[in-house]
């Protein structure tokens, strides 16, 4: 037994001596080796580390698990609660001059009758006055991105740099695009492109975004195609930025847009919900209409004198949220939805009967309208004559929507 212990002790001591001698040799060799060899060893080590580090694609895929905030289920109400992460949102209160108190009606009209069901209660809110006109030209600084309880998208507080504007027009709220952050600069070109912004380019309804013809003193000649395309490219690099308002005639095909107006002097009406976007398909040769694909897939003609904002609407993860409990719906002013089969016969077409039965009837609404598979409105080319001339292709339905 003692001989075995002595043998093990001698082996360990030999190992220690060997390790110390090897470390001493390594230190001495490192001091003796040339500088180039040590640098080569460092480069090799760095290359190995860089090969093991995740790429940008892997990093992006790894971040998908932290796009939403979840909670430890200490109570049943937060077990399934899921909220999109928005660390760039301002945590304070809104600018009070740009808000109005919301007077709730509970879904009732001026006679006190319920016209919109499932509404009532909810937390006190103030309506944010969002500028959907963007009439004031000039650069505006984005001060912060805020939450708006009245809509699914986020809003941005901007300040106009024009010192001649009065106090009420200096500050305004706009619908925030997806990539807009505090410190960015947005601009509205609703009044047209200012003369002299791009040399050789003038914006007018007659020219329709083409390069201005210039005359030489010696001989009268028009601009070459290369100069015109260069001026147009410079103009697009200045104007086509997220948050800018640009006339549709100056937006190149394929551009992602939102806040689309249908009247040259009107406010933006289409594509304003969170995560939605439209796309410019083509400009007609006549110079009057532009084809725009909306979020539903419908292709519609819009006047080229109308305006649209560049980019995609912010908060695209809003559709995947989970409130977690029924009480949060009540906080938002939503009352319970009752199924028709749970009602009496006098209250709904699906009501009455013994047990779960609706009498072999087609699905209908509470007012008796067919609810599934039957169209109640036929807009566009398939509808009544002159019902909607602006729709070129209707949104996909049924098998076309499913891709069959």
N, C-alpha and C positions, 0 to 999 in steps of 0.2 A: 504493500500500500504506500509506504513511504517512498519507495523507488518510483512508483507511478507519478506521485505528486512532484517529485524532483524532476522527472522527465518533462512534465507539463510546464513547470516553472522555467526550465531551461529553454523550451521551445518558444514561450512567450517573450522571454528576454531577447532571444535571437531575432524574433520578429520586430521588436521595438528598435533594436540596434539597426536592423536593415532599413526600417522606415526612416529613422533619423539620418542614416547615412545617405539614403536616396534623396531625402529632402535637402540635405546639405549639398549633395551633388547638383541637384536641380537649381538651387540658388546660385551656386558658383558658376554653373554652366550658363544660367541666364545672364549673369554679369559679364561672362566672357563672350557669349554669342554676339554676333553683329546685330546692329540696330535693325537691319532689313529683315532678318529672320524673325525677330520679335514682332515687328509690324505685320509680317505675313501671318504669323500665328493669330494676332488680334483680328485681322481681316477674316480669317477662316472662322474664328469664333463668332464674329458678328454675322457672317453669312449663315452659319448654322442657326443662330438665334432668329434671324429674319425669316428663314425657311419655316421655323416652327411657329412663328406668330401667325394669327389668323389674318386672312385677307379682308378687304373691305366688304366683299360679298358675305363672307362668313360673319363678320361683325354685324352687318345689317340684319342677317337672319337671327343672330343671337339676341338682338334687341327686340325682336318681336314678342318675346315673353314679358317684357317690361313696358309694353305700350299702355297697359291698363293698371289701375290701382285696385288691388284686392285687399281684403281684410281678414284677420284671424277670426274664425267664427265663434266669438265669445257669446254672441246672441244670434237667434235665428234670423233676425232682420238683416244682418250683414254677411251671412254665409254666402249668398250668391250676389252680393253687391259688387258691381264692376263699373269703374269710371275711367274714362280716357285721361291719360296724364297730359297736363298742359302746364308745365312749369313756367312758361313765358307769360302767363296771364297776370294782370295787375290784381293785387289782393285787396286794394282799397275800395272806397266808394266811387260812384261815377261823378262826373261833373254835373252838379245840380241844375245849372242853367240849361242843360241839354236834356233834361228829363221832365216828365209829366206824370202826375199821380194816376194810377189805373183805378177807375171806378168800376167795380165788378157788377154784373147784372145777373149772373147765374144762368145764362142761356135764355133769358126772357126778353121779350120785346117791350115796346112802350105801353102795351095793353096788359102786361103782366103774364102773358102766356108763354109757355116754353116753346121756343122755336129751334133751339139746339139742345139735344139731349146730352146727358152725362157731363154737365158742367156745374160747378158751384164750389164754394169754399176756396181754400188755397191760401198761401202766404201773401202778405202785402207786397206789391211790386210797383216799380216806377217804370214807365215806358221810356226807353231811350229814343230820342229823335234822331233817326239815321238819315243822312243826306243821300237821297237816291237821284238827285239832279246833277250835282257837281258842276255848277255853273261858273264858279270863280276860277279863273285860270291862274297859272303860276305854280311854282313848287311849294309843296306842303311837307312839313316834317311830321313823321309818325312819333307821337309821344309815348303811347303805350297801347297794348292789346288788352281788351276787357271782355268780361263775360256779360252776356245779355240774356236775361230771363225770358224775354219775349220772342226769342228765335233760337234756332239750333246752332247757327253759326256764331263766330266771334265777331266783335266790332273793334275798330281802331279809332283812337282819338288822334286827330291831326290838327296841326296849327299852320295857318297860312303865313307865308313870309312877307306878304304885301303889307307894308306899314300904313297904306291908305285905307284899308278896310276898317269898318266900325267894329266895336267890340263883339257884337253878336255873330259876326261872320268870320271872325278869326279862328274860332274853335268850332269843330264839327266832328260828328261821328260818321264813319263810312263802314261798309261791309268789308271785313278783313279777308284778303286772299290767304291761301294756305301757307305761303312762305314769307309773309310780311311780318316784320319784327320792329321793335322800338328802335329808332334811329334811322330807319329807311326814309326815302324821299319819294313821294307820289305826286303826280301832276295830272291835271284835267285839260284835255285838248278838245273839249266839247265845242268851244267857240271856233275851232279850226286851228291849223298849224300857223303860228306867228310867222310873218314875213321876215326872212333873214335868218331863221333858225338853222336851215340847211341851205348853203349856197347853191343856186340853180334850181330851187324847188319852191313852188308857190301853190298853196292849197286853195281851190275854189271849186264851185259846183260845175263850172264849165270844163275845167281841166280834169276833174275827177281823179286827183292824186297823181297826175302825170307831171313830168319835169317841165319846167317853164322854158319856153322857146326864147333863146337869146339872140340878139342881133349884133353883128360885128360892124365897126365903123367902115371898114374897107369893103366888105361884101356881106350881104344878107344871107345868113345860113342858120339852120336849126342845130340844136345840140345833137351830138352823136348818141347812139343807143348806149354806148358804154358809159358816157357821162350821166345819162339819165338813170341807168341802173345803179350807178355809184351813189347818186344823190338819194335814190329811193332806199338803198341799203343803209346809208347813214341815217336817214329819217327813221327807219324801223329800229335801228339800234338805239335810238334816243327815246322813242315813244313806246315800243313794245316791251314794257316792263310790268311786273305784277303790281296791281293797284292803279295803274294809269287808265284814264278814260279816253278812248280814241274813237273817232268816227269809224263805222264799219267799213267804209270804202277804202280806208287806209290800212286795214288789218289784213295781213297775208293769209291765204288759205292754209288750213291746218292748225291755226292758232287756237289755243284753249282760252275761252272767254266765259264771263258770267255777267250778271246785272245787265241784261239785254233790254233795251227800250224798243217799243213798237211805234212810237211817235217821235219825230225829230225834236219836238219841243216838250216831250213828256218825260216822266220819270221811269227808272228801270223797273221792269215788271217780271221778267223771266229769269230763271236760274239764280235763285237767291238762297236756297236751303243749304245746309251743311254738306260739304263734300261733293256738291254737284258742279257740273261744268257743261258748256256747249262748245261746239267746234265749227269754225268757218269752213264750209265745204267748197264753195266756188262763188265767184262774182259773175253776174250775167254780163253779156257783151253790151247790152243796151245801156248799162251804167245806172240802172235804177234800183235793182234788187240784188240781194245776196242770199245764197242758200246757207242756212245754219242748221246743224244737227243738234237737237235739244237732248236733255238728259234721258228722256223717255225713248229716244230713238227716232222721234218724228223729225222730218226735214221740212223746214219752213222757210218761206221767202220773207225777208225783212228789208225795209228801205235802207239804202246805203247811207242816207243822211242821218240815220239813227246812230246811237252810240252804244258801246259796250265796254266793260272793264276787262282788263287782261288778267288771266290766271284762273285758278280753281278756288272755289269757296273753301274757307278754313273749316277746321274741326271735322275731318272726314271720318274719324272713328266714332262719331256720335251715334251712328246707327247700331253699333254693337254694344251699347251700354246695357246694363241690367240694373233696374231700380232696387231689386232685392226684396221689397215688401210692398204691400198695398198702400201703406201709409204714405209712401213717397209720392204715389200718384195723387193722393188727396192733398198733399202739400202743393202740388202743381195745379190744383184746381180741377181735377178729373174725378168724377163720381163713378160708381160701379156700373159696368155694362151687364145687363141681365139678358140671358139667352131667351129666345122666343119660346123654346120648348118648355121652359120653366114657368111660363106665364099661363094665365087662364085663356079660355077660348075667346073671350070678349076683348082681350088685350093684344093679341097677336095672331096672325094666321097659323103659326105653328103651335099655338097653345091648346090646352085642354087634352082630353083623353086620359086613359088609364096607363100609367107608366110613361116610359120614354117613347112617345109616338107623335108624329105630326100628320098622320092620315094620308100617307103616300102622296103628298103634295110636292110641287116643285119649290125649291128654296125661294122665299120671298122676304121682302122687307116688312117693317111694321105697317107700312101703308099699302102693301099688296103688290109692290113692284117686283118683277122677277129679278133675283139677285145674282144668279150664277149662270154664265153662258149665254145670256141674251143681252144684246146691245140696246141701250135706251137712247143713245145719241149717235148719229152718223155724221161726223164732220168730214171735211175734205172731199176728195174726188168721188168717194162712194156715197156721200150723203145727198141731201136735197140740192137742187140746182142753186148755185151761187151761195151756198151755205158758208163756205170758207175757201176762198180762192187761193189763200196764201199757203195752204198745206200742200206740199209736193208729194211727200210719202208719209203715210200714217205710221204711228208707232206700231211695233210688232205685237201681235196678239196670238194667243194659243200656241199652235205648233211652230209658227214662225218665231215666237219669242223663246220657245224652248230649243230652237235650233234643229228641229226635225224636218 
